[in-house]
Amino acid sequence: MKTAIELESISHEFAAHGESIRLFDNLSLTIRTGHSLAIVGPSGAGKSSLLSIAAGLEAPTGGSVRFFLKGTAVDARTLRAHSGFIFQHFHLMPELDAIGNLALPLRLKGDRRAFDVAADWLEKMGLKDRARHWPHQLSGGEQQRIAVARAFISSPDFIFADEPTGNLDARTSEGVTSLMFDCAKETGCGLVIVTHSRRLAAFADNRLHLEAGRLEVAA
């Protein structure tokens, strides 16, 4: 029973300053659970758009995208409900403390053990003593570790990460990178990362390079 995302012959373009800008054309890609994929390439190549299409956040202007969970075809909304997201700018809720931010996805699903599970994840992240700290009291690395844990806490089938280490220094980036890939291996999810960092990309099982509308295996 496959759990996968299938992009077939997709193209994508957008309008800017009265003209149509085509990012890519006729791209095909299959993403499965249990594997990690890094997409690299220059700014403006369309990496984030490709990630958004794969995650069901955006529809391509051409081609087809199919989502399967345990052998059943599902729509984009269902796929998103079974996915976790990690962004460059953390996106923690400023009105919630660390444990509140981490527990939020479970609380939204009505899980009565949300704070107990969040406490376990904080300990796993090495942030047990930061549970009652507000986001502005945390370092960038601490905020991103919470964001990583928040993405994984609901045991999603897929994790989508857009420049997850883009705002971190080299040493902190290494810690967050190891954390993401360790969690992905532990949970068996499919991990898809868009990054400028070849060092981060090197951790992935597979690497693709997107440039000038072409998606190729990265060197």
C-alpha positions in Angstrom: 0.0 0.0 0.0 1.9 3.0 -1.2 2.1 6.3 0.5 3.5 8.7 -2.1 3.2 11.9 -4.0 3.4 11.7 -7.8 4.1 14.8 -9.9 3.7 14.0 -13.6 4.7 16.4 -16.4 4.0 19.4 -14.3 4.7 23.0 -15.4 4.4 26.2 -13.5 4.4 29.9 -14.3 3.4 33.2 -12.7 2.7 36.7 -13.8 5.0 39.6 -13.0 5.1 43.1 -14.4 2.7 42.2 -17.1 4.5 39.2 -18.4 4.4 35.5 -17.7 7.4 33.9 -16.1 7.8 30.1 -16.6 9.7 28.4 -13.8 9.7 24.9 -15.2 8.0 22.6 -17.6 7.4 18.9 -18.0 8.9 17.9 -14.6 8.1 14.5 -13.1 8.9 13.3 -9.6 7.8 10.7 -7.1 8.2 11.2 -3.4 7.8 8.3 -1.0 7.8 7.7 2.7 11.0 6.3 4.2 13.2 8.4 2.0 14.7 11.9 2.2 15.1 14.2 -0.8 17.0 17.5 -1.1 16.2 20.0 -3.9 19.0 22.5 -4.6 19.5 25.2 -7.1 19.9 29.0 -7.5 17.5 31.6 -6.2 14.5 32.1 -8.4 14.7 28.6 -10.0 11.4 27.6 -8.5 12.5 25.3 -5.7 10.0 26.7 -3.2 7.2 26.6 -5.8 8.0 22.9 -6.5 7.9 22.2 -2.8 4.6 23.9 -2.4 3.1 21.9 -5.3 4.4 18.6 -3.9 2.9 19.5 -0.5 -0.5 20.3 -1.9 -0.2 24.0 -1.0 -0.3 25.2 -4.6 -1.5 23.7 -7.9 0.7 23.6 -10.9 -0.4 25.5 -14.0 0.0 22.3 -16.0 0.4 18.5 -15.5 -1.0 16.4 -12.7 -0.3 15.8 -9.0 -1.6 12.7 -7.2 -1.5 11.9 -3.5 -1.7 8.5 -2.0 -2.0 7.5 1.7 -1.7 3.8 2.4 -2.8 2.9 -1.1 -5.8 5.3 -1.2 -5.9 8.3 -3.5 -6.6 11.5 -1.4 -7.0 15.2 -2.1 -4.5 17.9 -1.3 -6.3 18.9 1.9 -6.0 15.4 3.3 -2.4 15.2 2.3 -1.7 18.5 4.2 -3.4 17.0 7.3 -0.8 14.2 7.2 2.2 16.5 6.7 4.5 18.6 8.8 6.1 21.9 7.7 9.4 23.5 8.7 10.2 27.1 7.5 13.2 29.3 7.5 11.6 31.9 9.8 10.4 29.4 12.5 6.8 30.7 12.6 6.3 30.1 16.3 3.3 31.7 17.9 4.5 34.7 20.0 1.6 34.4 22.4 2.4 30.8 23.3 5.4 29.6 25.3 7.7 26.8 24.0 5.6 23.9 25.2 2.4 25.6 24.1 3.8 26.0 20.6 4.9 22.4 20.5 1.6 21.1 21.8 -0.6 23.2 19.5 -0.9 20.7 16.5 -2.0 17.9 18.9 -4.4 20.2 20.7 -6.0 21.2 17.4 -6.7 17.5 16.8 -8.3 17.1 20.3 -5.5 15.1 21.8 -5.8 15.2 25.6 -2.2 14.1 26.0 -0.9 17.1 23.9 1.2 18.7 26.7 2.5 15.4 28.0 3.7 14.4 24.5 5.1 18.0 24.0 7.0 17.6 27.2 8.6 14.4 26.0 9.6 16.1 22.7 11.1 19.0 24.5 13.3 16.6 26.5 14.3 14.9 23.3 15.2 18.2 21.8 17.3 19.1 24.9 15.0 22.0 25.7 13.2 20.7 28.8 14.3 23.7 30.8 12.9 26.1 28.1 9.3 24.8 28.4 7.9 28.1 29.8 10.1 30.5 27.8 8.5 32.7 25.2 9.8 32.6 21.6 11.6 36.0 22.0 13.5 34.5 25.0 14.9 31.7 22.8 17.8 31.7 20.5 17.3 31.1 16.8 18.6 27.5 17.1 16.2 26.8 20.0 13.3 28.2 18.1 14.1 26.1 15.1 14.5 22.9 17.2 11.0 23.6 18.6 9.7 24.1 15.0 11.3 20.8 13.9 9.7 19.0 16.9 6.3 20.7 16.1 6.5 19.3 12.5 7.1 15.8 13.7 4.9 15.7 16.8 1.8 14.5 15.0 3.7 11.6 13.3 3.1 12.9 9.8 3.7 10.8 6.6 5.6 13.7 5.0 7.7 16.6 6.2 8.4 19.6 3.9 11.2 21.9 4.9 11.9 25.2 3.1 15.5 26.5 3.8 15.2 25.1 7.4 18.8 26.3 8.3 18.8 29.5 6.3 18.7 31.7 9.4 21.2 29.8 11.5 24.9 29.9 11.9 27.0 27.0 10.7 27.3 25.2 14.1 23.6 25.6 14.9 22.7 24.4 11.4 24.6 21.2 11.9 22.6 20.4 15.1 19.3 21.2 13.5 20.2 19.2 10.4 21.1 16.1 12.4 17.9 16.5 14.4 15.7 16.6 11.3 17.3 13.5 9.7 17.3 11.5 12.9 13.6 12.2 13.4 12.9 11.3 9.8 14.6 8.0 10.1 13.0 7.3 13.5 9.5 8.0 12.2 9.9 6.6 8.6 8.3 9.7 7.1 9.2 11.2 3.7 11.4 14.3 4.2 11.6 16.9 1.4 14.0 19.8 1.8 14.6 22.9 -0.3 18.0 24.4 0.5 20.9 26.4 -0.8 23.2 24.4 1.5 25.0 21.6 -0.2 26.2 20.5 3.2 22.6 20.0 4.3 21.7 18.4 1.0 24.5 15.8 1.4 22.5 14.2 4.3 19.6 13.3 2.0 19.2 9.9 0.4 18.6 11.6 -3.0 19.5 15.1 -4.3 18.1 16.9 -7.3 19.2 20.2 -8.9 16.6 22.6 -10.3 17.9 25.3 -12.7 16.6 26.8 -15.9 13.5 24.7 -15.7 15.4 21.4 -15.6 15.4 19.0 -12.7 18.4 16.7 -12.7 20.3 14.5 -10.2 22.7 16.6 -8.3 26.4 15.9 -8.5 
